[in-house]
Amino acid sequence: MKALAPTLVSGLDVLPILEGGKGVSVSNGFTAGAFAAAGAVGTFSCVNADFLDADGNPVRQVYQSNTRGERFQELIDFAVKGGIAQARIAHDVAGGAGRIHMNVLWEAGGTEQILHGVLEKTKDIVHGVTCGAGMPYKVAEIAAKYAVYYYPIISSARAFRALWKRAYSKYADWLGGVVYEDPWLAGGHNGLSNAEDPLVPQHPYERVRELRDIMRQFGLGETPILMAGGVWYLRDWEDWIDNDELGPIVFQYGTRPILTQESPVSEEWITRYLTLKEGDVSLNKFSPTGFYSSAVNNRFLAELAGRSDRQVDVASKPEGELTEKLTYGSRSRHAYVRPADKARAEAWMAEGYTEPMWTPDDTFIFVESDKAQQIRQDQKDCMGCLSQCRFSNWADNERGGTGRKTDPRSFCIQKTLQDIAHGGPVDDNLMFAGHNAFKFASDPFYKDGFIPTVKQLVDRIVTGD
């Protein structure tokens, strides 16, 4: 295994190992500070970050306002307060070593306001901002204002070219690096384009080499590329180290830091990760963001899949092939479906899926009465956690909406991520994971349920294991 040479990240030579940011309180100040203290780069999430009470316990985010707009402002206030709190924790834990980054999502609600609110109070202790989920053109301008490095998260060379030409070339001095997040390997939301097949992965080496070629065209040959997604044993990536073709590479770890002593996740979460098998993590497209996401297959995802499977085209009056009247509900309402679909719909209703719900694509899905009630309540409780939401039709614009119907095939992502991050059942919530998470079960480092400290994990990674 080649020795890892220090790499310049956010103005300091550090180990080329970086903690990947995981939203809604999973990457926090304690994990980020511990990575920095180990001489690497720690990242806390500024997406719905926790702030703490006087006893050091996380304060649950309970929304009091009646309107979406007012709840949206509450969400921003929570995020700013939480981001400042986690930055200060990370700074204290790091003790001046390493680098501290914070992670935001451009398509999260209120990101610009949150960035300004947090950086105004933490610019001397936060060294970098990583930002993905969309095309974050303005993150460069915001980071530069506070003399903080920025790290766009992209999944293709083409995306970086567009960002550079439109915005980043004006703020080149503060571009700390480019995060290549592999859309087939990384956990969480993935940046697959319409031209890419989620079932046909491409090798990351070729895609990163293409990214480096474009960066060199812009004079960025020595700017680090952060490889994110699929990184477990560093020995498997040895040919990337000191590789003249790729240039400086930093390796981002997203999944492995979840099982550390500093991590806030529940015992149930730990147990589930330690028992995953290959294939237990898969891509799905249920997210209200519209992006594919990588998550553990569980009862939560199975229920969402069932909603979409119980689906037929529908019209309010006869048209084309939709000629058969379907009667439903206690008020004997009716709609029109294909003859073959009428029998399927009636069978689903007989099984207890008695509530048809319209989708924006002019289809019905069929769910149980209690599930329909829950979906409607979750949509009603929306607090604008996304800039645009398929599930609730919220949008961070003057109208406060997308102009489209709500989509009951999706879910409230804020609700489920807050729940699982604070001890909620792992089988009934969205559980993000990278596709290598099954390696916890076979990696001898975790034998007999051993959970390392972050320092022990970093020391292990450096050996190639």
C-alpha positions as CSV (number, residue, x, y, z in Angstrom):
1,M,0.0,0.0,0.0
2,K,1.4,3.4,-1.0
3,A,1.9,5.9,1.7
4,L,-0.5,8.8,1.7
5,A,1.2,12.2,1.1
6,P,-0.4,15.3,2.8
7,T,-2.6,17.2,0.4
8,L,-3.5,20.9,0.5
9,V,-7.2,21.1,1.4
10,S,-8.8,24.4,2.4
11,G,-5.4,26.0,3.0
12,L,-3.8,23.3,5.1
13,D,-1.8,20.1,4.3
14,V,-3.9,17.2,5.7
15,L,-4.4,13.5,5.1
16,P,-6.3,13.1,1.9
17,I,-9.2,11.5,3.7
18,L,-12.5,13.3,4.1
19,E,-15.7,12.6,6.0
20,G,-18.7,12.8,3.6
21,G,-21.5,15.0,4.8
22,K,-24.8,13.1,5.7
23,G,-27.8,15.3,6.3
24,V,-30.3,15.7,9.1
25,S,-27.9,15.3,12.0
26,V,-26.0,12.2,11.1
27,S,-22.7,14.0,10.3
28,N,-22.4,16.4,13.2
29,G,-19.9,18.5,15.0
30,F,-18.6,15.5,17.0
31,T,-17.9,13.4,14.0
32,A,-16.5,16.3,12.0
33,G,-14.3,17.5,14.8
34,A,-12.9,14.0,15.4
35,F,-11.9,13.6,11.7
36,A,-10.1,16.9,11.9
37,A,-8.4,16.0,15.1
38,A,-7.1,12.9,13.4
39,G,-5.4,15.1,10.8
40,A,-8.0,14.6,8.1
41,V,-11.1,16.7,7.0
42,G,-14.4,16.5,8.9
43,T,-17.7,17.5,7.5
44,F,-20.8,18.4,9.5
45,S,-24.2,18.6,7.8
46,C,-25.9,22.0,7.8
47,V,-29.2,20.4,6.5
48,N,-31.5,20.5,9.5
49,A,-28.6,20.3,11.9
50,D,-29.4,19.8,15.6
51,F,-28.8,22.5,18.2
52,L,-28.5,21.5,21.8
53,D,-30.2,22.3,25.1
54,A,-28.4,23.3,28.3
55,D,-27.7,19.6,29.0
56,G,-26.2,18.9,25.6
57,N,-29.2,17.0,24.2
58,P,-30.5,17.6,20.7
59,V,-33.6,19.8,20.5
60,R,-36.3,18.3,18.3
61,Q,-37.6,20.6,15.6
62,V,-41.2,21.1,16.3
63,Y,-43.0,23.6,14.0
64,Q,-45.6,25.9,15.6
65,S,-46.8,28.0,12.7
66,N,-50.0,27.5,10.8
67,T,-48.9,28.4,7.3
68,R,-46.2,26.9,5.0
69,G,-44.5,30.2,4.6
70,E,-44.2,30.7,8.3
71,R,-43.0,27.1,8.9
72,F,-40.5,27.7,6.1
73,Q,-39.0,30.6,8.1
74,E,-39.0,28.4,11.2
75,L,-37.0,25.8,9.2
76,I,-34.4,28.4,8.2
77,D,-34.1,29.6,11.8
78,F,-33.6,26.0,13.0
79,A,-31.0,25.3,10.4
80,V,-29.0,28.5,11.1
81,K,-29.0,27.9,14.8
82,G,-28.1,24.2,14.3
83,G,-25.4,24.9,11.8
84,I,-23.7,27.4,14.2
85,A,-23.9,25.0,17.1
86,Q,-22.4,22.1,15.1
87,A,-19.6,24.3,13.7
88,R,-18.6,25.3,17.2
89,I,-18.7,21.7,18.5
90,A,-16.5,20.6,15.6
91,H,-14.0,23.4,16.2
92,D,-13.7,22.6,19.9
93,V,-13.3,18.8,19.3
94,A,-10.7,19.4,16.5
95,G,-8.5,21.4,18.8
96,G,-7.0,23.3,15.8
97,A,-6.0,20.3,13.8
98,G,-7.2,19.3,10.4
99,R,-10.0,21.1,8.4
100,I,-13.7,21.6,9.1
101,H,-16.2,21.6,6.3
102,M,-19.9,22.0,6.3
103,N,-22.3,20.3,3.8
104,V,-25.4,21.9,2.3
105,L,-27.8,20.8,-0.5
106,W,-28.6,23.4,-3.1
107,E,-32.1,22.0,-3.6
108,A,-32.9,22.2,0.1
109,G,-35.2,24.9,1.1
110,G,-33.6,28.2,2.1
111,T,-30.0,27.2,1.4
112,E,-28.8,30.7,0.4
113,Q,-30.2,32.2,3.6
114,I,-28.9,29.4,5.7
115,L,-25.4,29.7,4.2
116,H,-25.3,33.4,5.0
117,G,-26.7,33.0,8.4
118,V,-24.2,30.3,9.5
119,L,-21.1,31.7,7.8
120,E,-21.6,35.1,9.3
121,K,-21.1,33.5,12.7
122,T,-18.6,30.8,11.8
123,K,-16.3,32.0,9.0
124,D,-13.3,31.8,11.2
125,I,-13.9,28.1,12.2
126,V,-15.4,26.7,9.1
127,H,-12.8,26.2,6.3
128,G,-14.9,24.8,3.5
129,V,-18.4,24.4,2.1
130,T,-19.4,21.3,0.1
131,C,-22.6,21.7,-1.9
132,G,-24.5,19.4,-4.2
133,A,-28.0,18.4,-5.2
134,G,-28.5,20.5,-8.3
135,M,-26.3,23.1,-10.0
136,P,-25.0,25.3,-7.2
137,Y,-23.9,28.3,-9.2
138,K,-24.2,30.8,-6.4
139,V,-22.3,28.9,-3.7
140,A,-19.0,30.2,-5.1
141,E,-20.1,33.8,-4.6
142,I,-21.4,33.2,-1.1
143,A,-18.3,31.3,0.0
144,A,-15.9,33.9,-1.4
145,K,-17.8,36.6,0.5
146,Y,-16.8,35.0,3.7
147,A,-13.3,33.9,2.6
148,V,-14.3,30.2,2.8
149,Y,-13.3,27.5,0.2
150,Y,-16.1,25.9,-1.8
151,Y,-16.4,22.3,-3.1
152,P,-19.1,21.7,-5.6
153,I,-20.5,18.1,-5.7
154,I,-20.9,16.9,-9.3
155,S,-21.3,13.6,-11.0
156,S,-20.0,14.4,-14.5
157,A,-17.3,16.5,-16.1
158,R,-20.0,18.2,-18.2
159,A,-21.7,19.5,-15.0
160,F,-18.4,21.0,-13.8
161,R,-17.8,22.7,-17.1
162,A,-21.2,24.4,-17.0
163,L,-20.6,25.6,-13.4
164,W,-17.1,26.9,-14.2
165,K,-18.1,28.8,-17.3
166,R,-21.2,30.4,-15.7
167,A,-19.9,31.2,-12.2
168,Y,-16.9,29.6,-10.8
169,S,-14.3,31.1,-13.1
170,K,-15.1,34.4,-11.3
171,Y,-14.2,33.0,-7.9
172,A,-11.4,30.6,-8.8
173,D,-9.2,31.5,-5.8
174,W,-11.7,30.0,-3.4
175,L,-12.4,26.8,-5.3
176,G,-10.9,24.3,-2.9
177,G,-11.7,21.2,-4.9
178,V,-14.3,19.3,-6.9
179,V,-16.2,16.4,-5.4
180,Y,-16.9,13.7,-7.9
181,E,-19.8,11.8,-6.4
182,D,-20.3,8.6,-8.3
183,P,-24.0,8.2,-9.2
184,W,-23.9,4.4,-9.1
185,L,-21.9,4.0,-5.9
186,A,-22.6,6.8,-3.5
187,G,-25.2,6.8,-0.8
188,G,-28.1,9.3,-0.5
189,H,-29.3,11.3,-3.5
190,N,-27.5,10.6,-6.8
191,G,-26.9,12.8,-9.8
192,L,-27.9,10.5,-12.6
193,S,-28.7,12.3,-15.8
194,N,-31.5,11.3,-18.2
195,A,-28.8,9.9,-20.5
196,E,-27.4,7.5,-17.9
197,D,-28.9,4.1,-17.1
198,P,-29.2,3.5,-13.3
199,L,-28.7,-0.2,-14.0
200,V,-25.6,0.1,-16.1
201,P,-22.8,1.7,-14.0
202,Q,-19.8,3.3,-15.6
203,H,-16.3,3.0,-14.1
204,P,-15.4,6.0,-12.0
205,Y,-11.8,6.1,-13.2
206,E,-12.8,7.1,-16.7
207,R,-15.2,9.7,-15.5
208,V,-12.7,11.3,-13.1
209,R,-10.0,11.3,-15.7
210,E,-12.4,13.2,-18.0
211,L,-13.1,15.6,-15.2
212,R,-9.4,16.2,-14.6
213,D,-8.9,16.8,-18.3
214,I,-11.5,19.6,-18.3
215,M,-10.1,21.0,-15.0
216,R,-6.7,21.3,-16.6
217,Q,-8.1,23.2,-19.5
218,F,-9.2,25.8,-16.8
219,G,-5.8,25.8,-15.1
220,L,-7.0,23.6,-12.2
221,G,-4.5,20.7,-12.7
222,E,-3.5,20.8,-9.0
223,T,-6.9,21.4,-7.5
224,P,-7.9,18.3,-5.6
225,I,-10.7,16.0,-6.9
226,L,-12.6,14.3,-4.0
227,M,-13.6,10.8,-5.0
228,A,-16.9,10.0,-3.3
229,G,-18.9,6.8,-3.5
230,G,-17.7,3.2,-3.3
231,V,-14.5,3.9,-1.3
232,W,-14.0,1.3,1.4
233,Y,-10.6,-0.4,1.3
234,L,-8.0,2.2,0.2
235,R,-5.9,-0.6,-1.2
236,D,-8.5,-1.0,-3.9
237,W,-7.8,2.5,-5.0
238,E,-4.0,2.4,-4.8
239,D,-3.6,3.1,-8.5
240,W,-5.3,6.5,-8.0
241,I,-2.6,7.6,-5.5
242,D,0.3,9.6,-7.0
243,N,-1.3,9.1,-10.4
244,D,-0.1,11.8,-12.8
245,E,-3.2,11.2,-15.0
246,L,-5.6,12.0,-12.3
247,G,-3.7,14.6,-10.3
248,P,-4.3,15.2,-6.5
249,I,-7.1,12.9,-5.2
250,V,-8.8,13.0,-1.8
251,F,-10.9,10.0,-0.8
252,Q,-14.3,10.7,0.7
253,Y,-15.8,8.3,3.2
254,G,-19.6,8.6,3.7
255,T,-20.8,5.2,4.9
256,R,-18.0,3.9,7.1
257,P,-18.0,6.9,9.5
258,I,-21.7,6.1,10.4
259,L,-20.4,3.2,12.5
260,T,-18.1,5.1,14.8
261,Q,-18.3,5.8,18.5
262,E,-18.8,9.5,17.8
263,S,-21.7,8.9,15.4
264,P,-25.1,9.7,16.8
265,V,-27.0,6.9,15.1
266,S,-29.1,4.4,17.1
267,E,-28.2,0.9,18.2
268,E,-30.8,-0.5,15.8
269,W,-29.2,1.4,13.0
270,I,-25.8,0.0,13.9
271,T,-27.2,-3.6,14.1
272,R,-28.8,-3.2,10.7
273,Y,-25.7,-2.0,9.0
274,L,-23.6,-4.8,10.5
275,T,-25.9,-7.4,9.0
276,L,-26.5,-6.0,5.5
277,K,-25.9,-8.3,2.6
278,E,-24.8,-7.5,-0.9
279,G,-27.9,-6.2,-2.8
280,D,-29.6,-4.9,0.4
281,V,-28.9,-1.3,-0.9
282,S,-30.5,-0.1,-4.1
283,L,-31.4,2.9,-6.2
284,N,-35.0,4.2,-6.1
285,K,-36.8,7.1,-7.5
286,F,-39.4,7.8,-4.8
287,S,-37.6,10.9,-3.5
288,P,-39.7,14.1,-3.5
289,T,-36.5,15.8,-5.0
290,G,-36.9,14.0,-8.3
291,F,-33.4,12.5,-7.9
292,Y,-32.6,8.9,-7.6
293,S,-31.5,7.9,-4.2
294,S,-29.5,5.0,-2.7
295,A,-31.0,3.5,0.4
296,V,-31.4,0.2,2.4
297,N,-34.2,-2.0,1.2
298,N,-36.8,-2.1,4.0
299,R,-40.5,-1.9,4.8
300,F,-40.6,1.8,4.1
301,L,-39.3,1.4,0.5
302,A,-41.5,-1.7,0.0
303,E,-44.6,0.3,0.9
304,L,-43.6,3.0,-1.6
305,A,-43.0,0.4,-4.3
306,G,-46.4,-1.0,-3.5
307,R,-48.1,2.3,-4.0
308,S,-46.6,2.7,-7.5
309,D,-47.3,-0.9,-8.4
310,R,-51.0,-0.4,-7.6
311,Q,-51.4,2.2,-10.3
312,V,-53.7,2.7,-13.3
313,D,-54.3,5.4,-15.9
314,V,-57.5,7.3,-15.1
315,A,-59.7,10.1,-16.5
316,S,-62.6,12.0,-15.1
317,K,-64.7,11.2,-18.2
318,P,-64.5,8.6,-21.0
319,E,-61.6,9.2,-23.4
320,G,-59.6,6.9,-25.7
321,E,-59.1,3.5,-24.0
322,L,-60.3,4.8,-20.7
323,T,-63.9,3.7,-21.1
324,E,-64.8,1.6,-18.1
325,K,-66.5,3.4,-15.1
326,L,-64.8,2.7,-11.8
327,T,-66.8,3.4,-8.7
328,Y,-65.0,4.0,-5.4
329,G,-65.3,5.5,-2.0
330,S,-68.2,5.9,0.5
331,R,-69.7,8.6,-1.7
332,S,-69.7,6.3,-4.8
333,R,-67.5,8.6,-6.9
334,H,-66.4,7.4,-10.2
335,A,-63.6,7.7,-12.8
336,Y,-62.8,6.0,-16.1
337,V,-60.1,3.4,-16.6
338,R,-59.2,0.7,-19.2
339,P,-61.4,-2.4,-19.1
340,A,-58.4,-4.6,-17.9
341,D,-57.5,-2.1,-15.2
342,K,-61.0,-2.0,-13.8
343,A,-60.7,-5.6,-12.6
344,R,-57.2,-4.9,-11.1
345,A,-58.5,-1.8,-9.3
346,E,-61.5,-3.6,-7.9
347,A,-59.2,-6.5,-6.7
348,W,-56.9,-4.0,-4.9
349,M,-59.9,-2.4,-3.2
350,A,-61.2,-5.8,-2.1
351,E,-57.8,-6.4,-0.5
352,G,-58.2,-3.2,1.6
353,Y,-56.5,-0.6,-0.6
354,T,-59.8,1.3,-0.8
355,E,-58.5,4.8,-1.3
356,P,-57.5,5.8,-4.8
357,M,-55.4,9.0,-5.0
358,W,-54.7,11.1,-8.1
359,T,-51.2,11.6,-9.2
360,P,-49.8,14.5,-11.4
361,D,-49.5,11.9,-14.3
362,D,-53.3,11.3,-14.3
363,T,-53.1,8.0,-12.7
364,F,-54.7,6.5,-9.5
365,I,-52.7,4.7,-6.9
366,F,-54.5,2.6,-4.4
367,V,-53.7,2.7,-0.7
368,E,-55.3,1.8,2.6
369,S,-57.5,4.4,4.3
370,D,-55.1,5.1,7.1
371,K,-52.2,5.5,4.7
372,A,-54.2,8.0,2.6
373,Q,-55.0,10.0,5.7
374,Q,-51.3,10.0,6.7
375,I,-50.2,11.1,3.2
376,R,-52.7,14.0,3.3
377,Q,-51.6,15.1,6.8
378,D,-47.9,15.0,5.8
379,Q,-48.6,17.1,2.8
380,K,-50.6,19.6,5.0
381,D,-47.7,19.8,7.5
382,C,-45.1,20.7,4.8
383,M,-42.5,23.2,6.1
384,G,-40.6,23.7,2.8
385,C,-37.5,21.6,3.4
386,L,-36.9,21.4,-0.4
387,S,-36.7,24.3,-2.9
388,Q,-39.3,22.3,-4.9
389,C,-41.2,19.3,-3.6
390,R,-43.1,16.7,-5.7
391,F,-44.8,15.3,-2.6
392,S,-46.4,18.5,-1.2
393,N,-46.0,20.8,-4.3
394,W,-44.2,23.4,-2.2
395,A,-41.7,25.7,-4.0
396,D,-39.5,28.4,-2.7
397,N,-40.9,31.1,-5.0
398,E,-43.4,33.9,-4.9
399,R,-46.3,31.5,-5.5
400,G,-45.2,29.1,-2.8
401,G,-45.9,26.2,-5.1
402,T,-44.8,24.2,-8.1
403,G,-48.1,24.6,-10.0
404,R,-48.4,20.8,-10.2
405,K,-50.6,18.4,-8.3
406,T,-49.1,16.8,-5.2
407,D,-47.7,13.3,-5.8
408,P,-48.8,10.7,-3.3
409,R,-46.2,8.2,-4.8
410,S,-43.5,10.1,-2.9
411,F,-43.2,11.0,0.8
412,C,-42.2,13.7,3.3
413,I,-38.4,13.4,3.4
414,Q,-38.0,15.8,6.3
415,K,-40.3,13.7,8.5
416,T,-38.6,10.4,7.9
417,L,-35.0,11.6,8.1
418,Q,-35.6,13.5,11.3
419,D,-37.2,10.4,12.7
420,I,-34.5,7.9,11.8
421,A,-31.7,10.3,12.9
422,H,-33.2,10.6,16.3
423,G,-33.9,6.9,17.1
424,G,-36.9,6.1,15.0
425,P,-37.4,2.5,13.7
426,V,-35.0,1.8,10.8
427,D,-37.5,-0.4,9.0
428,D,-40.1,2.3,8.8
429,N,-38.0,5.2,7.6
430,L,-35.7,6.1,4.7
431,M,-32.3,4.7,5.5
432,F,-29.6,6.1,3.2
433,A,-26.5,4.0,2.6
434,G,-23.7,3.6,0.1
435,H,-23.7,0.5,-2.0
436,N,-20.7,-0.9,-0.2
437,A,-22.5,-0.9,3.2
438,F,-22.8,-4.7,3.1
439,K,-19.0,-4.8,3.7
440,F,-19.5,-4.1,7.4
441,A,-20.6,-7.7,7.8
442,S,-17.4,-9.1,6.2
443,D,-14.8,-6.5,7.1
444,P,-12.7,-8.1,10.0
445,F,-12.3,-4.6,11.5
446,Y,-15.9,-4.8,12.7
447,K,-15.7,-8.4,14.0
448,D,-17.9,-9.2,17.0
449,G,-19.7,-5.9,16.6
450,F,-16.6,-3.7,17.2
451,I,-17.3,0.0,16.7
452,P,-14.2,2.1,16.3
453,T,-13.5,5.7,17.2
454,V,-13.0,8.0,14.3
455,K,-9.3,8.1,15.1
456,Q,-9.2,4.3,14.9
457,L,-11.1,4.3,11.6
458,V,-8.7,6.9,10.1
459,D,-5.7,4.9,11.2
460,R,-7.2,1.8,9.7
461,I,-8.0,3.5,6.4
462,V,-4.4,4.8,6.1
463,T,-3.1,1.2,6.2
464,G,-5.2,0.4,3.1
465,D,-7.8,-1.5,5.1
